[in-house]
Structures are given as structure tokens and as C-alpha cells.
């Protein structure tokens, strides 16, 4: 529609992508995956399509970003799940142990961001995209 065309012509694709990615990460840190998928993805997806991004790539990027947010404070839901399994562990120790996995997630996020072919090769082989 006109609003999508306006947004697509007003903002550069990189600016829009980075802001959408930032929203997913920061909102994902404070809430669950549900609100992101149900509220923010429908807002950004039409704009992403209009800007010519691969929708599958963007969706995978959002999923990896949300996994990263799931491990990162302040909420870090994964830490509370671990704490529920092993109540004797301090939350601080759990965060320290999770940090290395969060760095792996960030490395994976950067890999998906800068080398989209790493996640698009299988759909290309299977479906001939």
C-alpha cells in the first residue's frame, strides 16, 4: 500500500533492517518469542518484502535473533529454566556459564547476516528457490 511504499522509499534497506533487528533483540530480551512473532513480524514483513529482502532469510534471522535474546539478560528465560532444574546454583553462575553460548549465538547471527547462503542453500536445493 501507500504506507509501505513511503517507508520503503524513505529509509534505506540497511537502516530499516538494522532497526527491525534491534527491535527484535531488545524486545526479545524483555519478553517472550510470542509477542515478537505475533506483533512485530507482521509490521516489518511487508516492508522487508517491498525492500527486496529474501523473506525466508529475514525470518531465519529473526529466529536466531530471538534465540540470542532468550539467553541474554535482563530476563534470560533460559537461566530461570536452568535454575528451576538445579535450584542450588546461583543465578550469577548460570549467567557466567551461559555467556559462552550467547557468544556462539551472536557468531551464528553474524554468519546468517553476512553470509545468507549458509542458511538458504538447503531451501534452494530442496525447492529450487
PEZITA-V328422 format. One record per residue. N is the residue number from 1. RES is the residue in one small letter. PHI is phi in whole degrees, 0 to 359 (* if undefined). Layout:
n,res,phi
N,RES,PHI
N,RES,PHI
//
This chain:
n,res,phi
1,x,*
2,x,295
3,x,296
4,x,294
5,x,295
6,x,297
7,x,298
8,x,294
9,x,273
10,x,276
11,x,250
12,x,290
13,x,302
14,x,293
15,x,299
16,x,295
17,x,300
18,x,296
19,x,290
20,x,297
21,x,296
22,x,298
23,x,300
24,x,298
25,x,292
26,x,289
27,x,291
28,x,296
29,x,293
30,x,259
31,x,221
32,x,274
33,x,285
34,x,304
35,x,299
36,x,295
37,x,293
38,x,274
39,x,252
40,x,278
41,x,298
42,x,296
43,x,284
44,x,274
45,x,299
46,x,297
47,x,290
48,x,300
49,x,298
50,x,296
51,x,277
52,x,88
53,x,288
54,x,287
55,x,294
56,x,297
57,x,300
58,x,297
59,x,295
60,x,295
61,x,298
62,x,297
63,x,297
64,x,293
65,x,297
66,x,292
67,x,296
68,x,296
69,x,296
70,x,296
71,x,265
72,x,259
73,x,297
74,x,275
75,x,273
76,x,44
77,x,306
78,x,299
79,x,295
80,x,287
81,x,294
82,x,296
83,x,298
84,x,293
85,x,282
86,x,235
87,x,295
88,x,284
89,x,281
90,x,284
91,x,299
92,x,300
93,x,293
94,x,295
95,x,299
96,x,298
97,x,292
98,x,282
99,x,301
100,x,296
101,x,289
102,x,294
103,x,294
104,x,295
105,x,297
106,x,296
107,x,298
108,x,296
109,x,297
110,x,294
111,x,297
112,x,295
113,x,293
114,x,265
115,x,230
116,x,301
117,x,296
118,x,295
119,x,252
120,x,260
121,x,293
122,x,293
123,x,300
124,x,294
125,x,292
126,x,285
127,x,245
128,x,62
129,x,298
//
